[in-house]
Amino acid sequence: MRIFLNGQAAEAHGAANIAELVDRYQMPLQSVLIEHNGIALHQREWRQRTLSEGDRIEVVRVVAGG
């Protein structure tokens, strides 16, 4: 399935939902925020959000510094 990941065409690699997509792309669970088709998601929502052809996923890495 083809999706858009941070504005670039990408493959979902068989992921059925956001949680599986995060796993497939080996994103660090505790330091990313996910937006699915313009809606920011809590991590607890990732399993319920199914992916469809053409979905737009934005991934923001959270960093802290001092």
C-alpha positions as CSV (number, residue, x, y, z in Angstrom):
1,M,0.0,0.0,0.0
2,R,1.3,3.4,-0.9
3,I,1.1,6.2,1.7
4,F,2.8,9.6,2.1
5,L,5.3,9.7,5.0
6,N,6.5,13.2,5.8
7,G,5.4,14.4,2.4
8,Q,7.2,11.7,0.5
9,A,5.6,8.7,-1.3
10,A,6.4,5.6,0.7
11,E,5.3,2.0,1.1
12,A,3.5,0.8,4.3
13,H,5.4,-2.5,4.2
14,G,2.3,-4.5,5.1
15,A,1.4,-2.3,8.1
16,A,-2.3,-2.3,8.8
17,N,-2.3,0.5,11.4
18,I,-0.1,3.3,12.7
19,A,1.4,1.1,15.5
20,E,2.6,-1.4,12.9
21,L,3.9,1.4,10.6
22,V,6.0,2.8,13.5
23,D,7.3,-0.7,14.1
24,R,8.1,-1.4,10.4
25,Y,10.1,1.9,10.2
26,Q,11.7,1.2,13.6
27,M,10.7,4.6,15.0
28,P,11.5,5.2,18.6
29,L,8.2,4.8,20.5
30,Q,8.9,7.3,23.2
31,S,10.2,10.1,21.1
32,V,7.8,10.5,18.1
33,L,4.5,12.2,17.6
34,I,2.3,11.0,14.8
35,E,-0.2,12.9,12.7
36,H,-2.6,10.8,10.5
37,N,-4.4,12.7,7.8
38,G,-4.1,16.0,9.7
39,I,-5.1,14.6,13.1
40,A,-2.5,14.4,15.9
41,L,-2.7,11.0,17.7
42,H,-2.0,9.8,21.2
43,Q,0.2,6.7,21.3
44,R,-2.8,4.8,22.7
45,E,-4.7,5.5,19.5
46,W,-2.1,4.0,17.1
47,R,-3.5,0.5,17.0
48,Q,-7.0,1.7,16.3
49,R,-6.0,3.9,13.3
50,T,-6.0,1.8,10.3
51,L,-4.0,2.7,7.2
52,S,-5.6,3.2,3.7
53,E,-4.1,3.9,0.3
54,G,-2.9,7.5,0.0
55,D,-3.0,8.3,3.8
56,R,-0.8,11.1,4.9
57,I,1.4,10.4,7.9
58,E,3.6,13.1,9.5
59,V,6.2,12.0,12.0
60,V,7.7,14.5,14.4
61,R,10.7,13.5,16.5
62,V,10.6,15.0,20.0
63,V,14.0,16.1,21.3
64,A,15.0,17.7,24.6
65,G,18.1,19.6,25.4
66,G,19.5,22.0,27.7
